[in-house]
Amino acid sequence: MGVLIGMCADDSRAAAALAVPFLIRIATDPHHRHRADALCGLAAPARARHFGVASRDELLLHRSGPQHDDYDDYGVEVTGYPAGWSVAAARAVITTGAPVLLPLLDASDPAMRIDASYVLATAADPGHTVRSAFATRSAKEQDPMVRAALVLATAETTRAHPHQPATGWIRELWQDRAQAPEARLAAAIGWLALTNEPAPETLHTTVEALASAERARAINVLPWMAAAGGSEPGLLRCVRRMLHPEEPEPSDDPWA
């Protein structure tokens, strides 16, 4: 898994994409001792150029694939081919494998439920089957961090397949004081990524009250937030880029 994820990081995603069908078989085999590891890395070939991405324009965005001989905005792999080809291939396999991946949303291990959400959010979902499964699981989910993952997964699939009721549900969620802080923060980030509307003052107030440094470090277990981070936790980077885009990027230079 380390080698496959390294390939994705080094723009050699085409080789990793070929492993996706086999990773699905391992991840869905209840007797395989490496199923959790396979599921954890399964989404890597299906995403590209998402590390450090935290703006409203780009977070949760599934970019369009290449058009025949044109290069896309995923860039070019070391093979010389558009990286979007590999991403599209991996997503196509995950889409085909969605029926066997969906039961993992009910896995006993919360980490597997989080990773299953992250993987399934990359699937094409024109029939809203995946988003419906997220909603069903979210309605009974007791773990606040898993619930936050389901909110981000719902926002991601809704960005790829717009659905106004889902966007409205996410907006209601960050306003609901009865919800866990992790879910409310995920909903605030998801809603900002889904809309172009100015952030209302109530959202600013909610995020400022809930997004403590301690909670930001804890919520970094969500792969979306881990990928968005850099020199700061992903949640805080998203808050800064989305609500305060005028602020400069923090420097990684210890001598600056």
WOLINRA-V365359 format. One record per residue. N is the residue number from 0. RES is the residue in three letters. PHI is phi in whole degrees, 0 to 359 (NA if undefined). PSI is psi in whole degrees, -180 to 180 (NA if undefined). OMEGA is omega in whole degrees, 0 to 359 (* if undefined). Layout:
n: {N,N}
res: {RES,RES}
phi: {PHI,PHI}
psi: {PSI,PSI}
omega: {OMEGA,OMEGA}
This chain:
n: {0,1,2,3,4,5,6,7,8,9,10,11,12,13,14,15,16,17,18,19,20,21,22,23,24,25,26,27,28,29,30,31,32,33,34,35,36,37,38,39,40,41,42,43,44,45,46,47,48,49,50,51,52,53,54,55,56,57,58,59,60,61,62,63,64,65,66,67,68,69,70,71,72,73,74,75,76,77,78,79,80,81,82,83,84,85,86,87,88,89,90,91,92,93,94,95,96,97,98,99,100,101,102,103,104,105,106,107,108,109,110,111,112,113,114,115,116,117,118,119,120,121,122,123,124,125,126,127,128,129,130,131,132,133,134,135,136,137,138,139,140,141,142,143,144,145,146,147,148,149,150,151,152,153,154,155,156,157,158,159,160,161,162,163,164,165,166,167,168,169,170,171,172,173,174,175,176,177,178,179,180,181,182,183,184,185,186,187,188,189,190,191,192,193,194,195,196,197,198,199,200,201,202,203,204,205,206,207,208,209,210,211,212,213,214,215,216,217,218,219,220,221,222,223,224,225,226,227,228,229,230,231,232,233,234,235,236,237,238,239,240,241,242,243,244,245,246,247,248,249,250,251,252,253,254,255}
res: {MET,GLY,VAL,LEU,ILE,GLY,MET,CYS,ALA,ASP,ASP,SER,ARG,ALA,ALA,ALA,ALA,LEU,ALA,VAL,PRO,PHE,LEU,ILE,ARG,ILE,ALA,THR,ASP,PRO,HIS,HIS,ARG,HIS,ARG,ALA,ASP,ALA,LEU,CYS,GLY,LEU,ALA,ALA,PRO,ALA,ARG,ALA,ARG,HIS,PHE,GLY,VAL,ALA,SER,ARG,ASP,GLU,LEU,LEU,LEU,HIS,ARG,SER,GLY,PRO,GLN,HIS,ASP,ASP,TYR,ASP,ASP,TYR,GLY,VAL,GLU,VAL,THR,GLY,TYR,PRO,ALA,GLY,TRP,SER,VAL,ALA,ALA,ALA,ARG,ALA,VAL,ILE,THR,THR,GLY,ALA,PRO,VAL,LEU,LEU,PRO,LEU,LEU,ASP,ALA,SER,ASP,PRO,ALA,MET,ARG,ILE,ASP,ALA,SER,TYR,VAL,LEU,ALA,THR,ALA,ALA,ASP,PRO,GLY,HIS,THR,VAL,ARG,SER,ALA,PHE,ALA,THR,ARG,SER,ALA,LYS,GLU,GLN,ASP,PRO,MET,VAL,ARG,ALA,ALA,LEU,VAL,LEU,ALA,THR,ALA,GLU,THR,THR,ARG,ALA,HIS,PRO,HIS,GLN,PRO,ALA,THR,GLY,TRP,ILE,ARG,GLU,LEU,TRP,GLN,ASP,ARG,ALA,GLN,ALA,PRO,GLU,ALA,ARG,LEU,ALA,ALA,ALA,ILE,GLY,TRP,LEU,ALA,LEU,THR,ASN,GLU,PRO,ALA,PRO,GLU,THR,LEU,HIS,THR,THR,VAL,GLU,ALA,LEU,ALA,SER,ALA,GLU,ARG,ALA,ARG,ALA,ILE,ASN,VAL,LEU,PRO,TRP,MET,ALA,ALA,ALA,GLY,GLY,SER,GLU,PRO,GLY,LEU,LEU,ARG,CYS,VAL,ARG,ARG,MET,LEU,HIS,PRO,GLU,GLU,PRO,GLU,PRO,SER,ASP,ASP,PRO,TRP,ALA}
phi: {NA,299,294,296,293,297,299,295,291,260,58,240,292,301,292,294,299,294,276,302,301,285,295,297,298,291,296,261,269,295,257,276,287,250,297,294,295,297,294,299,262,297,279,302,292,271,228,215,51,249,288,82,281,214,274,298,291,244,296,69,276,266,292,287,281,289,256,58,264,271,274,251,276,276,91,239,280,295,287,96,267,300,296,299,298,292,299,297,295,297,294,296,292,297,298,295,273,306,301,270,275,304,299,291,294,253,299,289,274,303,297,290,294,296,294,297,298,295,292,294,294,271,286,292,218,296,269,63,294,293,297,297,294,299,295,297,292,297,295,243,287,259,281,297,287,293,298,298,297,295,294,294,296,297,296,294,290,288,292,284,229,307,208,301,301,293,298,295,297,294,295,298,294,289,272,275,292,282,278,296,305,298,292,295,294,299,293,297,295,297,294,298,287,271,232,253,292,300,293,292,299,296,291,305,296,298,295,298,284,259,275,285,298,296,292,298,293,292,284,291,292,285,300,298,287,299,289,288,287,203,279,220,302,302,299,293,294,297,299,294,290,273,258,224,297,284,287,289,291,293,273,270,280,294,262,287}
psi: {-37,-41,-44,-44,-36,-37,-41,-40,-27,20,39,43,-23,-42,-40,-35,-33,-21,-13,-45,-36,-35,-37,-42,-41,-45,-29,6,109,-13,-2,129,-12,19,-38,-39,-42,-43,-38,-37,-2,-34,-13,-46,-18,3,148,146,46,-6,127,-3,121,9,161,-35,-31,-24,135,10,128,105,157,151,173,151,97,-109,9,149,152,-180,12,-11,-167,137,172,-19,-16,-6,156,134,-27,-26,-44,-41,-45,-38,-46,-42,-35,-40,-42,-38,-45,-36,1,-41,-32,-17,-31,-39,-19,-14,-17,15,152,-27,120,-35,-37,-35,-39,-49,-36,-40,-43,-40,-51,-23,-16,-9,146,138,55,-26,3,21,-44,-45,-37,-38,-38,-43,-42,-45,-39,-34,-24,2,129,-24,120,-33,-37,-39,-40,-40,-41,-35,-47,-38,-41,-42,-39,-47,-28,-31,-36,-34,85,138,105,-40,-37,-42,-41,-39,-41,-39,-43,-33,-45,-17,-13,107,-16,-14,157,146,-38,-43,-39,-40,-43,-40,-40,-46,-44,-42,-41,-36,-24,-19,165,6,147,140,123,159,-33,-33,-44,-46,-42,-48,-44,-34,-32,-27,65,162,-39,-44,-36,-39,-40,-40,-5,-7,-19,127,-29,-45,-38,-40,-35,-26,173,-105,0,158,148,-39,-47,-34,-42,-43,-46,-46,-33,-39,-22,60,-16,-17,142,157,138,146,140,-2,114,-17,1,NA}
omega: {178,179,181,179,176,176,180,180,183,179,172,190,184,179,180,181,180,181,188,179,181,177,177,179,180,184,183,177,185,183,182,185,180,185,180,178,180,180,181,182,188,184,185,179,182,178,178,177,179,179,181,180,184,182,177,183,191,182,179,184,169,183,180,181,181,178,178,185,180,176,183,184,169,181,186,177,180,177,183,180,178,180,180,177,181,179,180,179,180,180,179,179,178,177,179,182,183,181,180,178,183,178,179,174,179,180,181,181,179,180,178,177,177,182,177,177,182,179,185,178,179,183,170,187,182,179,178,179,182,180,177,178,176,181,180,180,182,183,182,183,181,181,184,181,177,178,176,178,179,177,179,177,177,179,181,181,177,176,178,182,187,181,188,178,179,177,178,178,180,178,179,185,182,178,187,182,179,181,177,180,181,180,179,178,178,179,178,179,180,180,178,179,184,187,174,182,174,179,180,181,179,177,177,182,180,182,180,181,188,188,176,178,180,180,179,178,181,184,177,173,176,185,176,182,178,181,182,185,177,176,179,177,185,180,181,177,178,180,182,183,185,184,181,184,180,182,181,177,176,182,175,183,181,181,182,*}
